[in-house]
Amino acid sequence: MKGTQTEVTDLRSALERLKETPGQLIETNVPVDPHGELSGVYRHVGAGGTVKRPTQIGPAMIFNDIKGHPGARVVNGLLASRERVGMLLDTDPERLGHLLNESVKNPIEPVTVPNHQAPAQEVVHRADDPDFDIRKLVPAPTNTEEDAGPYITIGMCYASDSETGESDMTIHRLCLQSKDEMSMYFVPGARHLDVFRKKAEAVGEALPISISIGVDPAVEIATSFEPPTTPLGFNELEIAGGIRKKAVELTDCLTINEKAIANAEYVIEGELIPNKRVREDQNTNTGKAMPEFPGYTGPAVKELPVIKVKAVTHRKNPIMQTVIGPSEEHVTMAGIPTEASIMQMIDKAMPGRLLNVYAHSSGGGKYMAVLQFKKTQVSDEGKQRQAALLAFSAFSELKHIYIVDEDVDPFDSNDVLWSMNTRFQGDVDTIFLPNVRCHPLDPSQSPEYNPQLSGKGLSCKTIFDCTVPYHMKEEFKRAEFTEVDPTKWVPDLYNK
């Protein structure tokens, strides 16, 4: 990174860092309705990802006048570009997967600070106050007119195993259902907090849970790791500590026996109530939940666990953080940990062969990965396909893998497609893995779409081997140009 920049420790310092680079953050004082309009605006400004076109990758945006929420501010798109994530995590965008892989290997445990040192508890609203209403306290947007309600889309959910005391933090879909209740969606079999919830429910106990909103981007990225990289009992906050080389600070909640991020903008304290369920769209009856990462609106779930809210605490003049589900922001949060997980798995089996990984934007950071693989000897032929199989093991939600050579930029879609057009023959370079468990939000994964599938949530995973056979490498050398420093001729183009 160039020059002296603001140290990023929380959301506010992250925004200050962005202000130091022109074009990375914009603000508006024009009033905006959080019901549909706010996300509708940012869809054009900078959502990107799998959002319906027209959209683009653009700056993060702060809305300073939220209708119905006097004094509230909302920021969208903080992590909605790979360049911006690199800027906030102090590394080159192409090295983000490597950074996270290194942080997994060098974790730092979180620490607990006293309540009086926690900015997140500067203002306290308790649910036993007759005027308490989380829908008025937290300016959570409704992404589209069809949404089941206002959603907290980037809340860091923290809970602990009642038997072992081990804690974990993940991001979940949280819908505001009433003045003191939220529904919580768990992807089947994919989240440690669901294990904790089921354990507590089995003995008729509520599970204390905190939701921290508006935190250091390192926390938001780290909490998106999944097994096998972070097995049950591994607290992802240790990875965030590894990224910053400094422990994440937690503090004790005020109304429940749990902890929360000490410098969050908002903290919601509550309990997952045993054996209580609610229909996700009970207030709208649309049958829809909210836009999800594949680019479609997810169906409302008929029965979801319920969080009974006990308190909302926040900083003075808090900033609500939100994301658009299918945006580039989801790609970075889900995709970069995916890249690190794949690197870790493959590097153990064949060190030095995998040069880089890109969890592609078109797959929402989950469905598609591009592997840059280097063959150095005859016996390496075939290992590229083994690497792809390992990638599927490292991240079960992957659906498609493209393998390219070391002279192809995995982050440049045109370069990847070039390799597919000149180094790929469909009948010999396509490998099908039918009826393998994938991610349930892909609408094509059903027997109605593909009769060969035995059930929903299964997919035909596919490897596209776009690498040159080792014995033919000399025949596939790209044209070599004279190496020059272009800034001598066009300094204004490169010295922005």
N, C-alpha and C positions, 0 to 999 in steps of 0.2 A: 504494500500500500504506500501511496505517495504522501509525503509531508506529515505534519502533526495533526492528528484528527481526534475528535472526541472519543473517549473510551466508552464503549457500549456496555452497560450493565443492566439496563432496563428498557422499557419502551420509550421513555422520554429521551434518553441519551441516544437511542437508535434513531429517533426522528431528528435529533440535532446532527447526528452524523450525516443523514441524508441531505439536510439543508446545506451542508458544506460542498455538495456536488450538484451543480446546476442540472435541472431536468429530472431529478430523482424524487422530488416531493412537491406537491402543489396543495394549496388551501383554497376553500371557497367560503364566503360569508352569505351566499344565497341560501335562503331557507330551503330545506329538503325534507320530504316526508319519508320516514324510515320504512313505511309500508310500500314496498315495491320500487319507489322512486329512487332511493339512494343507490341500490344495487343496479337499477336501470341506468343511472348516470355512469357508475364506474365500469359497467359492462363496456361502454364505449371508450372510456379514458384509459383503462389499463388491465382489464381482466385477462385477456388472452386465454391460453389453455384450450379446453374443449368447449368453451362458450360459443353459442350460436353467433355466426358472423352477421354484421360487422363487429369486430372487436380488435384489440391490439395489445401488445405488451407495452405498457406505459408507466408513468410515475405512480408512486403511492399518493393517496389523496386524503386530506383531512376535511371533514365537513364540520363547520363551526356553528351552524344553526339548525338544530334538529327539531322539527315540529313535534310538539307535545312533550318535549324534554328541555325545558329552559336551562341554559348554562352547560348542557351536555355537548360533547364533541365525539365524533366517530372517525376512526381512521380505517381505510380499506386499502388492500394491496401492498402492505408493508413488504411482503416476501414474494411479490408477484413478478419477479424477474431473477434469473440466475445471477446476473451481474450484481443486482442489489444484495442478494444473499451473500455473495462473495465479499462485497463491500462491508457488510455488517458483521461478518465472521472473520475478517482480516485475512482473506486468501483469494487466490485467483479463481474465477468461476469454474474453470476446468479441473481444479484440484479439490473441489468441495467433497467429493466422495472419498478422496485420499485423507482429507482432514478428519472427517468423521470416523474413518477406519482407525486412524491413529488415536483418536480420542476414546474409542471403545477399548483400545489396548492400554490406555493410560487414564482410567477413570479417577475422579475425585469425589468423595462422598459429600453430600450436602451437610450444612451445619444449621443449627437452630439459634436464632437471636431472640432477645426479649421482646415482648409486645410493644414496649415503648420505642423500640428501634425499627418498627415495621411501618413504613409509609402506607401500606395497604390498609392499615387500621386507623388512619387519621379521622375518619368519619364512620360512625357505626349506626346501622338501622336494624333493630331487632324485630323479629316476626310477631312478637307478642304486643307490639304497638298496634292499636286499632287502625291506624292509617297506613300500615305497611302494605305495599304492593310492589312486587318485584318488577312488574311490567312497567311501572312508572319510574322505578329507581335505575333500571338497567336499560339503556336505549338499544335494545337488540333489534336489528332490522328484520323485516320480512322480505326475502329475496325476490319473490314473484307473487303475482295475484293469487296463484293457486296454493301457495305454501300453507301448511297446517297451522302456522302461527309465527310469531317472532322466534328466531333461533339464535342461540349462542353457538357460533360456528368454530370458535377457536378458544374454547375454555380448557384450561389445563386441569383435568380431573384427577384428584389425588385421594387415594384410599389405602388401607392396610389390611393384611391378612390377619383375621382375628386369632388364628392359631399360632402363626409363626412371628407375627409382628412385622413381616416384610412389607415394604411399601412400593407403590408403583404410580406412575403418572401417565395418562394417555388423553387423547382428544376424542370427544364423542359428540354426536348430534343431540343437542339439548333444546327442547321446545318449551317455551313458557306457556303453561296450561291454565294457571289461575294466579291469584295474588301471591300464593306461597307454595306452588307446586310446579315441577318441571318433569317432562318425560325424558328418558334417557335411552338411546338406541345403542345396542351392542351388536357388532357384526358377529354372527354365530361362530363361536370357537376361536375368535381372533384376539381377544383382549383379556389381560390378566385381571382387570378390575371385575370382570364378569365372574371369574373364579372366586374372588373375594366375596362378591355379592351372594353367590349361590351358597357358599359356606355359611355365611351369616343367616341367610334365609332358611337354610336347612334346620337350624336350631331356633328359628323364630325371632332372630335378632335383627335390628336395623343396622345398616352399615354406614358409619360416618363418612362423609365425603366433602371435600372442598373443591371449588372451581375457581381457579385463578385466571383472570382475563387481563391481557395487556402486560406482557412480560418480556424479558430479554429474548431476542430471536434465537439465541443458542438453545434455550429451553424448548421453544416451539419445534425446532428441528429435531432435537434429541428425543423428544417424547414420541416421535413418529416411528422409532425403531420397533421391530417386531421379532418374534422368534424365527430362527434359532439364534440369531445374533444376541438377543436379549431374552434369555429364558425366564420362566417364572421365578421370581425372587431377585431379579436384576432390576435395580432402580435406575431408570434412564436419566434421572437428574445427575447421576455420576458422569454420564457422557457430556452433558452440558458443562459440568465442572471441568472435564477434560478439554473441551473446546476452548474455554476461557482460561484454563490453568488456574482456576480459582473456584472455591466451593460455592454452590448455589445456596443462598440464604433462605431458610424457612422460618416460620414463626408459628406458635400455637394458636389455633382458632379460639374464638371467645365463647362459642356456644356448643361446640362438639369436641370430642376427643380426637382431633386430627390436626394436621399442619397444612400450611398454605405458603405460597411464594410471598416472601416478606415485602418485596417492592412492586407487587402487582398493582395495576390500576384499580381493579375490582376483585373482591373475593366473595363468593357465595358459599355460605356454610349450610350444610343440610344433612339429611339422612336418607338413604335408600330404604324405603319401607318394605318389610317382608310381605310377600304374597299380595301386594297391591299392584294392579295393572290399570292402564288407561289407554283408550284408543287415541292414537297420535293426532288424528284430525277431528277430534270430538268438537272443536269449536268452529270448524269450517265445513266439514263434510265434503271435502273435495276429492277425497281418495288419494291425495298427493301429500308428500312430506315436504321436501325442498330439493333444489337442484344438487345433484351429486357429481362426483368427479368424472364419470364417463360422458357427461354432457346431457343426460336425461334427468327429469325430475323423478326422484325415488318415490315408490308407492308408500302411502301411510301404513304403518304397522298396526294391526288390530289390538295387540296387547303389548304395552311397554312398561318396564319398571318405573316407579315414581320416586322422585326426590322431594321430600318435604323440606322446604327452606326454613332455616332457623334464624338466619341473619344475612345481611349484605353489608360488607365494609368496603371502603374505598379511600383513595387518596383525595386530597382537596383538588377540586377542578379535574375530576378524572377523565381519562380518554378511553372510550370504548373501542376495542379492536374487533373487526369482523373480517370475514373472507367470503367470496363468492365460491360456492362449492366446486364448480367445474373450472375454476380459473387457474392461471399459471401458478398462483400461490399454493394450491393443493399439489401441483406438480413438484414444486421445490420441497415442500414439507414432507411429502411421502416419497418422492423420487430420490432425493439425495441420501437418505438412510438406506433406501433400497440399493443404491449404487455401492455404498460402503459394505453392506451385507454380502453382496455378490463378490466384491473384491476380496473380502476376508475368506469366504468359502473357497474360492478358486485359488487364491494365493497359497493356501495351505496345501493344496493338492499338486499344484504345478507352479512353483515360485517363478516370478519374472516373465511369465508368458502373457498374462492379462495386463495390458497397458492402461486401459481406462474403460469406464462404463458410463453410459448415459441412459437414465430412465426417461424415455422420450415423452415430450409434452402431449402428443396425440393419444397416449395411453394413460393420461392423468397421473403419471409418475408410478403407476402400478402395473399396467397391462403389457407394456412393451419396453424392451431394453436393447441397446446397441452395445455389443462387446467388441472392443478393439484388441485383437489378439495377434501376437507375433510368433511366427514359426521360425526357428533358427537352425533346424536340422531335419533330415528325412523322417526321423522317428516322431517328430512333432505333428505330422499329418494325422488328422483324426482327433488330436487332443482339443482342437477348437470346438468340436462337437461335444466332447466330454465336458468342456468348460460350460457349454450351454446347459447341459443336463445338471451340472452342479448349481448353476444359477437358478434353475427351477427349484432345486432343493433348498437353496438359500432363501428364496422368496416365493412362496407357493402361489401368490396371486398373479404372478407373471403369466401372460398368455402367448406372446410372440417375442422371439429373440432373433435379432439380426447380428451376424458375426462379420466383422470387416478386418482387413489387414492394417498393419501399422501405418501405411501411407494414406489412410482414409480418416478424415476427421469425424469421429462419432457424434459430435455435437452439430454437424452441418448436414441437415436432412438431404440437401441436394447431392452432397458427396456420398452419402449412404446409398441413395437411389442410383447414383452413377455406378457404384460398385455392384449393385444388384443388376443393372443393365449390361455390364461388361464382364462380370465375374461370377455369374449365376446362371444355372440351367435348372429350370423347375423340376424336371424329372429325376435329377441326380443330387440336387442340392437342397431339397426340401425334406425335412424329417417331421413326421406327424406323431403326436403322442395323444391318442384319443382317450376320452373318458377320464380325464384327470381333474381333480378338484381345483377350482379357481376362485374368483370373487363373485359373490351373489348379485352384484349390481349390474353385471353385464346382461342386457336383455336378450342377447342371442344365445345365452347358455340355457337352453330348455329343449326338451324333446319336441315341442311344437315347431321350433326353428330347425333343429337337426335331429331327426328320428334316431340317429345312431347314438345319441346321448341317453344314458339310462336314468337321468334325473336332473333337476334344476341345480345350478351351481357347478355343473361339470362342463368341461370344455375340451376341445381338441387343441392342445398346445402345439405350437409349430416353431421349428428352427429353420431360419433362412441362412444358409451358409454361403456368404458372399465373399469368401476368401479364395485366393488363387492356390491351386495345388502346389505343394512345395517344389516339386520337380519342374514346374513351369514358371517359376517366379521371374526368371530372366525375360520371358516373353511378355510380361505384363508390367514392365517398368513405365511409370508415368513420365511424360515429357519434362525434362529438367530445364529450368530457366536460370538465367544469371542471377546470383544472389546480390541484391543491392539494398541500400538504405533509402527508402522512398521519401523520407522526410527532407532530403536534400532538394527534391524537386517540388514536393507538395507539403510543406510544413504545416499549413493550416488544416489540412485534412487529418493529420495524425497527432497533432499536439493540442487537442481539445481539452 
